[in-house]
Amino acid sequence: MKQLIEFLVKSLVDEPEQVTIEEVIGDEATTYEVRVAPDDLGKVIGKQGRIANALRTVAKAAAMKEKKKVYVEIVAS
């Protein structure tokens, strides 16, 4: 799952070497904190959050195959 999110985010940004993804495992769900360069934050979020919502949708669809819950948070580093 982490590799999938990392691949998608790195293909969106101008500085892929600054993309880091931290996996926080909780009791019921796993949260992926995506950190990007401040200049790339708008590209990952998109207009009205459309790209961010699309990333979340893809992650949730992939997680449903494994019967898990995931959350994707986008953070500026």
N, C-alpha and C positions, 0 to 999 in steps of 0.2 A: 504494500500500500504506500509506504513511504517513497519508494522508487517511482511509482506512478505519479504522485503529486509533485515530486522533484522534477521529473521529466516535463510535465505540463508547465510548471512555473518557469523553469529555465528556458523553455522555448518562447516564452512571452517577453522576457526582460532583455535589457541591453547589457547588463552586467551579470551573467549567469554565475560567475565565480563567487559572488556575494550572497547567493541564495543558500540559506541554511534551513533545515527543517528539524524541529525538535519534537520527538514523540513523547507525549505525556499519557501514561496508561492509568486510567481511573478504574473505579469499581465496575461501572456499567458501560463505560465508553472510553475510546481512545481519542485524545485531542492532538492534532498536528498543528504546531505553531510554525507558520511559514514566515521567515524573516528575509526581507529584500532590501536593497539599497533604497534610500529615501527618494531618489529620482525615479525609481521603477515602481514605486508604490501605486501610482495612478494607473499604470499599465496592468498591474495584477488585479486591481479592484475593478477597473473599467467604469464606463458611464453608468451611473445609477446602480453600481455594484453588480452588473450583469456578468462580468467575467468571474468575479468571486463566487457568485451563486452557481455558475456553471461548474467551477472547480469543486464546490461542495456537492453538487448533484452527482458528478462523476465519482467522487470518493465514496459517497453513500451507496451508489449503485454497485460499486466494486465490493464494498463491505457487506452488502446484503447477501452476496454469494457465500460469504463466510459466516453469515448470521451474527454480525458484529455491528456496533454503533460507532460511528466516527464523526468528529467535528473538525473543521478546518478553520483556523484563525489566522488572519494576515496581520503581521506586526512589522512596523518600520524599525530597522536596526540602527 
